[in-house]
């Protein structure tokens, strides 16, 4: 499975591609950040993020896009920018017919470090170890994007089994 992880943000949108399957060593294919100027208007910034994500989709041809689920923060401006960048990533994937998975920050941290309360340094250290990198990806947004992809690869088999069980249960409960 090849997954593009996206850590959405208007100024720095982390992107990373990981390939592999649960239970086997994973491989990083690419990591980076799509940047937009903080002093630019929102519209051109969103276009810049779209172009950047489209380039990653063209180059790496992922099977799925994993995006960090936007959660409530104290700063409404930050939440809005994050949500807008997230929507752009989802739109780019949907336009190509690619499935999108949303994972909360605590899900990602728990999957990668074992603790949903891990800090950025711990996530970076574990991403480095899991992908056998020589150093943590910089900035942290790039490491977070890789962590999202890893999280999805590891969680997808269990999530698929759960969805199949729910669907089977629902189909047996319907009257003929």
C-alpha positions in Angstrom: 0.0 0.0 0.0 1.3 3.5 -0.9 -0.1 6.3 1.2 0.4 10.1 0.9 0.2 11.6 4.4 -0.9 15.2 4.6 -0.4 17.4 7.7 -2.5 20.3 6.7 -1.6 23.9 7.3 -1.8 27.2 5.3 1.8 28.2 5.8 3.4 24.8 6.0 1.5 21.7 4.7 3.5 18.6 5.5 3.5 15.8 2.9 5.1 12.4 3.0 4.7 9.2 1.1 5.2 5.8 2.7 4.9 2.4 1.2 4.4 -1.0 2.8 2.0 -3.3 4.7 1.3 -3.8 8.4 3.8 -6.1 10.0 6.6 -5.5 7.5 9.3 -2.8 7.3 8.0 0.4 5.7 9.7 2.6 3.1 9.7 6.3 2.9 9.4 7.4 -0.8 9.4 11.1 -0.3 8.9 13.8 2.3 8.5 17.6 2.2 6.5 20.7 2.8 4.2 22.7 0.6 4.8 26.3 1.7 2.8 29.5 1.1 3.6 33.0 2.2 1.9 34.0 5.4 1.3 37.5 4.1 -0.6 36.4 1.0 -4.3 36.3 0.6 -6.1 33.0 1.4 -7.2 32.3 -2.2 -3.7 32.2 -3.7 -2.4 30.3 -0.8 -5.0 27.6 -1.3 -4.2 27.4 -5.0 -0.5 27.0 -4.0 -1.4 24.1 -1.7 -3.5 22.5 -4.4 -0.7 22.7 -6.9 1.8 21.3 -4.4 -0.4 18.4 -3.5 -1.2 17.7 -7.1 2.5 17.5 -7.8 2.9 14.9 -5.1 0.0 12.9 -6.4 1.4 13.0 -9.9 4.9 12.0 -8.8 4.1 9.2 -6.3 0.7 7.9 -7.4 -0.5 6.9 -3.9 -3.4 4.5 -3.5 -4.8 6.5 -0.6 -4.4 9.9 1.0 -4.3 10.1 4.9 -5.1 13.6 6.2 -5.0 14.8 9.8 -8.5 15.3 11.1 -8.9 19.0 12.1 -9.5 19.3 15.8 -10.7 22.3 17.9 -7.9 24.6 19.0 -8.0 27.8 20.9 -7.0 29.9 18.0 -9.9 30.1 15.5 -7.7 31.5 12.7 -5.4 28.6 13.0 -8.3 26.1 12.9 -9.8 27.8 9.8 -6.5 27.7 7.9 -5.9 24.1 8.8 -9.4 23.2 7.8 -9.1 25.0 4.5 -5.8 23.2 3.7 -7.3 19.9 4.8 -10.2 20.5 2.4 -7.8 21.1 -0.5 -6.0 17.8 0.2 -9.4 15.9 0.3 -10.5 17.6 -2.9 -7.3 16.8 -4.8 -7.7 13.1 -3.7 -11.4 13.0 -4.5 -10.9 14.5 -8.0 -8.7 11.5 -8.7 -11.0 9.0 -7.1 -8.6 8.2 -4.3 -9.9 7.2 -1.0 -9.2 9.6 1.9 -8.7 8.5 5.5 -8.9 11.0 8.4 -6.9 10.4 11.6 -6.9 12.5 14.7 -3.5 13.8 16.1 -3.9 11.5 19.1 -4.6 8.4 16.9 -1.4 9.1 14.9 0.7 9.7 18.0 -0.6 6.5 19.7 0.0 4.4 16.5 3.5 5.7 16.0 4.8 6.2 19.6 2.4 4.1 21.8 1.1 7.3 23.5 -1.6 9.6 22.3 0.0 12.4 24.3 3.5 12.2 22.7 5.2 15.4 21.7 6.5 16.4 18.3 10.1 15.3 19.2 8.9 11.8 20.2 6.9 11.5 16.9 9.9 12.6 14.9 12.2 10.2 16.7 9.8 7.2 16.1 9.2 8.1 12.4 13.0 8.2 12.1 13.4 4.8 13.7 10.4 3.2 11.9 11.5 4.3 8.4 15.2 3.8 9.2 16.2 7.4 8.4 19.5 9.0 9.3 17.7 12.0 11.0 14.2 13.2 11.8 12.5 15.0 8.9 12.4 18.8 9.2 10.3 20.7 9.9 8.0 18.7 12.2 5.1 19.1 9.7 7.0 16.8 7.4 7.5 14.2 10.1 3.9 14.4 11.0 2.8 13.7 7.4 5.0 10.5 7.5 3.4 9.6 10.8 0.0 9.9 9.3 0.9 7.6 6.4 2.4 5.1 8.9 -0.7 5.3 11.1 -3.0 4.5 8.2 -0.9 1.6 6.9 -0.9 0.0 10.3 -4.5 0.7 11.2 -6.1 -0.1 7.8 -6.3 -3.9 8.1 -8.1 -3.7 11.5 -10.4 -0.9 10.3 -11.3 -3.0 7.2 -12.1 -6.1 9.2 -14.2 -4.0 11.6 -16.2 -2.4 8.6 -16.7 -5.9 7.1 -18.0 -7.2 10.4 -20.4 -4.3 10.9 -21.7 -4.7 7.3 -22.2 -8.4 7.8 -24.0 -7.9 11.0 -26.2 -5.2 9.4 -27.1 -7.5 6.5 -28.1 -10.3 8.8 -30.3 -8.1 10.8 -32.5 -7.0 7.8 -35.8 -8.8 7.2 -36.0 -10.7 3.9 
